[in-house]
Amino acid sequence: MVTSIFRDTCIFIFLNLMFVRSHCIHDNMCNLPYIYSDEIALLKVASDSTLTVVKTVSTSFRCFSISLLDTDTFLVGTWNHPKPVRTITIRGTEGELSNASVPNKTYGPDKSTCTYIPSTKTMVLADREDNSVYMCSTETSECRKVTDDRIRLPHGVCGGPGGTAIVCCNESDTIVQLSPQGCVMMEQSVGMLAPRAVSVSRDGSHMVVSNVHKDNTKIKLFRLVCS
């Protein structure tokens, strides 16, 4: 599962106080594939990729994805919970995402992921079972369901350059880039089976993609070129 960045720390999701196969690219990009949990951890990443636990926050729900909502609040994707998206502060105060028409659906483990795009104030939820992506504005409360033949088994999702959303598609072994309006701008093969996690660096210059595959797990770093 892709981690999020908070004040030069990385946020990881833990299961039973354990995490596996963490990948730190540099001080502002990390990747952690395939974790389920009811605890969130903030880790400091040193220049040599040494991880130091700064703080852990327990939750009343099971987490699968996480992103930064504002200066001290995170947006968390849940599973086996009637609210697929919840918020939690760095102090552990839980809440609901205000001013957004979030789908009322309970997802099983590994069936949905979400992220928040600050520049467009948009929550993005990938629905793996329905081959769709929801883009919900926290400003207007509008929620758009995006479907396209190129969106097949969507999984990891993150914000991209220009307020776009980047979505991993497991079935086609590709990523797709969605415009802020929900149109597919690009489909790109990433040279790995079943990509599951994606993250873009803070300056928008690089993207990291990883997968989880029994015999061929990979992590790749890409340089983004603006056209």
Buried (B, 14 or more C-beta within 10 A) or exposed (E): BBBBBBEEBBBBBBBEEEBEEBBBBEBBBBBBBBBBBBBBBBBBBEEEEEBEEBBBBEBEBBBBBBBBBEEEBBBBBBBEBEBBBBBBBBEEEEEEBEEBBBBEBEBEEBBBBBBBBEEBBBBBBBBBEBBBBBBBBBEEEEBBBBEBEBBBBBBBBBBBBEBBBBBBBBEBBBBBBBBBEBEBBBBEEBEBBBBBBBBBBEEEEBBBBBBBEEEEBBBEBBEBEEE
